[in-house]
């Protein structure tokens, strides 16, 4: 009997990730499957580049989003750092071809999770979902015209984020009080690649009543920049390799290459600077080095 069969129903201490699409209710029956396919491409490619093994991730479809839990053997800093950077970059790639960009709200919390034949449950799951669905997350995504907002629980921020790490920048998070069904909680909000966000004054409380139509999020297409930006550099890959995943045990094909255009920034000592894309070195800069 394998380990999974032996401990069905027993709580495992895992990272829970709730991913919701912005304005999902406004997609029609033709566009919704395309939206869902984009979300899965974004998430699975990020797991591949972050070298997170397939069997370390539980994934449930939620119609307009995805609910995930990641086994405790995977460092939480990997998900808060490299994986989140990859999700953001993959999402930016997807959005370049869209008139109305896809926006994602990501809630994260670590706690006891119970697995059964139908999925996962527990207070940790409930909290991660509430964070992603909070009015502050919804309003912040709109107010900043962002592609992605991360909402971390208070305990996750204090235990992990506050200590920093590779691509983990506590100074770029902002706190806000939320009134949830379970009571008031503090949550920390982060827009990848940007300074600490200003929490909207009209963010309200509760679990939200819906998003504005997608037209409210439309933006002018970004002007492509010159240069070829490749997959994560060797240092990132070396740091990520200790997850112990074999090439055949990862999401998709490893070693994928793709080009990213647009705003450029360089990460050095947990500070983003011009003129290198987040986590990836341009060809020009690589030759200079």
Secondary structure in CASP SS format (residue, H / E / C, confidence):
PFRMAT SS
TARGET T0000
AUTHOR 0000-0000-0000
METHOD secondary structure of the structure
MODEL  1
X C 1.00
X C 1.00
X H 1.00
X H 1.00
X H 1.00
X H 1.00
X C 1.00
X C 1.00
X C 1.00
X C 1.00
X E 1.00
X E 1.00
X E 1.00
X E 1.00
X E 1.00
X E 1.00
X E 1.00
X E 1.00
X E 1.00
X E 1.00
X E 1.00
X C 1.00
X C 1.00
X H 1.00
X H 1.00
X H 1.00
X C 1.00
X C 1.00
X C 1.00
X C 1.00
X H 1.00
X H 1.00
X H 1.00
X H 1.00
X H 1.00
X H 1.00
X H 1.00
X H 1.00
X H 1.00
X H 1.00
X H 1.00
X H 1.00
X H 1.00
X H 1.00
X H 1.00
X H 1.00
X H 1.00
X H 1.00
X H 1.00
X C 1.00
X C 1.00
X C 1.00
X E 1.00
X H 1.00
X H 1.00
X H 1.00
X E 1.00
X E 1.00
X E 1.00
X E 1.00
X E 1.00
X C 1.00
X C 1.00
X C 1.00
X E 1.00
X E 1.00
X E 1.00
X E 1.00
X E 1.00
X E 1.00
X C 1.00
X C 1.00
X C 1.00
X C 1.00
X C 1.00
X H 1.00
X H 1.00
X H 1.00
X H 1.00
X H 1.00
X H 1.00
X H 1.00
X H 1.00
X H 1.00
X H 1.00
X H 1.00
X H 1.00
X H 1.00
X H 1.00
X H 1.00
X H 1.00
X H 1.00
X H 1.00
X H 1.00
X H 1.00
X C 1.00
X C 1.00
X C 1.00
X C 1.00
X C 1.00
X C 1.00
X C 1.00
X C 1.00
X E 1.00
X E 1.00
X E 1.00
X E 1.00
X E 1.00
X E 1.00
X E 1.00
X E 1.00
X E 1.00
X E 1.00
X E 1.00
X E 1.00
X E 1.00
X C 1.00
X C 1.00
X E 1.00
X E 1.00
X E 1.00
X C 1.00
X H 1.00
X H 1.00
X H 1.00
X H 1.00
X H 1.00
X H 1.00
X H 1.00
X H 1.00
X H 1.00
X H 1.00
X C 1.00
X C 1.00
X H 1.00
X H 1.00
X H 1.00
X H 1.00
X H 1.00
X H 1.00
X H 1.00
X H 1.00
X H 1.00
X C 1.00
X C 1.00
X C 1.00
X C 1.00
X E 1.00
X E 1.00
X E 1.00
X E 1.00
X E 1.00
X E 1.00
X H 1.00
X H 1.00
X H 1.00
X H 1.00
X H 1.00
X H 1.00
X C 1.00
X H 1.00
X H 1.00
X H 1.00
X C 1.00
X E 1.00
X C 1.00
X C 1.00
X E 1.00
X C 1.00
X H 1.00
X H 1.00
X H 1.00
X E 1.00
X E 1.00
X E 1.00
X E 1.00
X E 1.00
X E 1.00
X E 1.00
X E 1.00
X C 1.00
X C 1.00
X E 1.00
X E 1.00
X E 1.00
X E 1.00
X E 1.00
X E 1.00
X E 1.00
X E 1.00
X C 1.00
X C 1.00
X C 1.00
X C 1.00
X C 1.00
X C 1.00
X C 1.00
X C 1.00
X C 1.00
X C 1.00
X C 1.00
X C 1.00
X C 1.00
X C 1.00
X C 1.00
X C 1.00
X C 1.00
X C 1.00
X C 1.00
X C 1.00
X C 1.00
X C 1.00
X C 1.00
X H 1.00
X H 1.00
X H 1.00
X H 1.00
X C 1.00
X C 1.00
X C 1.00
X C 1.00
X C 1.00
X C 1.00
X C 1.00
X C 1.00
X C 1.00
X C 1.00
X C 1.00
X E 1.00
X C 1.00
X C 1.00
X C 1.00
X C 1.00
X H 1.00
X H 1.00
X H 1.00
X H 1.00
X H 1.00
X H 1.00
X H 1.00
X H 1.00
X H 1.00
X H 1.00
X C 1.00
X C 1.00
X C 1.00
X H 1.00
X H 1.00
X H 1.00
X E 1.00
X C 1.00
X C 1.00
X C 1.00
X C 1.00
X C 1.00
X C 1.00
X C 1.00
X C 1.00
X C 1.00
X C 1.00
X C 1.00
X C 1.00
X C 1.00
X C 1.00
X C 1.00
X E 1.00
X E 1.00
X E 1.00
X C 1.00
X C 1.00
X E 1.00
X E 1.00
X E 1.00
X C 1.00
X C 1.00
X C 1.00
X C 1.00
X C 1.00
X C 1.00
X C 1.00
X C 1.00
X E 1.00
X H 1.00
X H 1.00
X H 1.00
X H 1.00
X H 1.00
X H 1.00
X C 1.00
END
